[in-house]
Amino acid sequence: MSNGPATTIIKPTDLRGILKYVPRFQGQIFVIALDGSIVADENFSNLLIDIAVLRSLGIKLVLVHGISQQIEELSATRKITITDSRGTGVTDAATLDLAIRASARVSHLILEGLTQNGLKCAITNAVRSVPTGIIKGVDQQFTGRVDRIDKEFILHLIAADIVPILSPIGFAPDGHSLRINSDLLAAEFAEVLQASKIIYLAPLGGLVINGELRREISVETLRDLLKDHPETIAEEGHSKAVHAVKAIETGTSRVHLLDGRVFDGLLNEIFSNEGVGTLIYGNDYQQIRKATRRDVRHIYNLTRHAVKREELIYRTQQAIEKNIDQFFVFEIDENLIASVSLTTYPEKPELAEIGSLYVLPFYQNRGIGRKMVNYACMVAKERGATTALALSTQSFTFFISSCGFAEADKSVLPESRLKGYEESGRNSKILVKPLA
Ligand SMILES: CC(C)(COP(=O)(O)OP(=O)(O)OC[C@H]1O[C@@H](n2cnc3c(N)ncnc32)[C@H](O)[C@@H]1OP(=O)(O)O)[C@@H](O)C(=O)NCCC(=O)NCCS
């Protein structure tokens, strides 16, 4: 991978693409978590320029860093045996001493780099920690967990245009130091600050599951895998996966895991539809869930109105029940207010059809329809589809203008679907969207 200086020429079209994200991200908090090895990498200076770009766009940043690599290096050069380098096992006194030295060094490197990029920053003592204690009979000694974060202090710094730098060393109530794992620390900060993103920058391309690099995964799928098949998740990404789930469950919308050694990786991940790492998503879509049998009658009633107006094709309750696995619903205070279905075709697995899209009139024009379509597209992609399909008689402009679909002809339809299409006589417009 080339890590040369930033010589890319930005085209006006790129700029237009980037600018659309600016109002969306302005004022939001991103927690950027840097592994110690990324701070040591030659791409680090480029990363700092990217971080300065994010700041200049009005994104509020908090930097959390790790120190494992530096602890291991110090252990080797000073010939001191350590008990653990990651802050997840036992930290004895000698290891803690190296951790404090490593932390001072890494924090300083970040201070130096941000200074070179004209950013004000501060190392803080905002993390109150308590010892992890005894786990399975083993005293974890100087390993700590987060007890409390001084939120006001951090928000105060952010408001004053100062980037807080958080090291993985917390302070016990008596002021003594405790080693904290930095993946955990980033998730704790994201929760307290209600950050919209955590970006884990590590020396890995993303989350590898069953030997395959995943570009995106929903929090539900990842949570289930961690619970039932943790062995399918590659070891290097495991800790970040655990903390990504924790962060999303406590309110962070998205967690990105990407290779901090890749030139331009950070900006590409944030400002393009084609991320370079793994996106773990939740929250935005947390009001959307898979439908169950208990929803059949509600979905039937919900869509009846649209059927009358010929906006949707008629489905009996039995037909909905038979295919209930294909439905997703949007719920507010336990009321179903929108539905969408996703159908795949064995003879054309690259295609996934979005159907039964309906939003209750009272809730229309609030972005819910678009959210349902985006969610269905994400699930479709997760299931291996490369193109989303939608058939519409009256809402095709919604699919085209609001959801990025384009008209196609009937040759894209799978055989079985084409038959139904021709028999229905509805003459719906056929719309497709590549799932980049
Ligand atoms: C089409 C539908 C799902 C859109 O849902 P929604 O939650 O209102 O849409 P969003 O709020 O996400 O998007 C709003 C945008 O879509 C446009 N839009 C909404 N309904 C539209 C329609 N029927 N045709 C064209 N554009 C439409 C709005 O003008 C708005 O555009 P803007 O962002 O440029 O202002 C909803 O109107 C609906 O349920 N309609 C009846 C059923 C139906 O036609 N379903 C589609 C079957 S394929």
The ligand as an ORCA input file, in Angstrom:
! r2SCAN-3c Opt
* xyz 0 1
  C     -44.170      6.304     -1.172
  C     -44.054      6.313      0.330
  C     -43.594      4.941      0.800
  C     -43.010      7.363      0.726
  O     -42.813      7.334      2.117
  P     -42.507      8.659      2.968
  O     -42.126      8.244      4.336
  O     -43.617      9.613      2.827
  O     -41.257      9.240      2.173
  P     -39.998     10.022      2.752
  O     -40.463     10.957      3.811
  O     -38.906      9.081      3.062
  O     -39.533     10.794      1.454
  C     -40.180     11.952      1.161
  C     -39.863     12.349     -0.278
  O     -40.525     11.458     -1.180
  C     -41.465     12.168     -1.954
  N     -42.645     11.314     -2.089
  C     -43.392     10.814     -1.107
  N     -44.387     10.061     -1.633
  C     -44.230     10.085     -2.961
  C     -44.939      9.517     -4.043
  N     -45.996      8.758     -3.870
  N     -44.480      9.756     -5.284
  C     -43.404     10.525     -5.489
  N     -42.695     11.099     -4.499
  C     -43.113     10.891     -3.256
  C     -41.751     13.415     -1.169
  O     -42.175     14.454     -2.007
  C     -40.409     13.728     -0.553
  O     -39.532     14.330     -1.477
  P     -38.410     15.403     -0.990
  O     -37.471     14.649     -0.092
  O     -37.798     15.812     -2.268
  O     -39.153     16.470     -0.286
  C     -45.390      6.697      1.014
  O     -45.814      7.915      0.482
  C     -46.474      5.679      0.843
  O     -46.623      4.812      1.674
  N     -47.296      5.778     -0.222
  C     -48.393      4.910     -0.448
  C     -47.969      3.493     -0.806
  C     -47.057      3.405     -1.977
  O     -47.244      4.053     -2.987
  N     -46.004      2.568     -1.825
  C     -45.006      2.325     -2.820
  C     -45.376      1.032     -3.463
  S     -44.135      0.488     -4.527
*
